[in-house]
Amino acid sequence: MLDTSRENAPATADAASDEPRGCLFALSQPPLLIFLSVVGGLLMMAAVHDLFVL
């Protein structure tokens, strides 16, 4: 049977820090930045179209 106890497990760098990762860590991830940039670009293009073309 597989032993899943945590007594002898070495502490990792992530487990050693007690501070939870917040929103700024999530926003610094490249896939999220790319997604937000695309959505922001589409919104900007729609705003420019509404202001100058219509």
Secondary structure, 3 states (H helix, E strand, C coil): CCCCCCCCCCCCHHHHCCCCCCHHHHHCCHHHHHHHHHHHHHHHHHHHHHHHHC
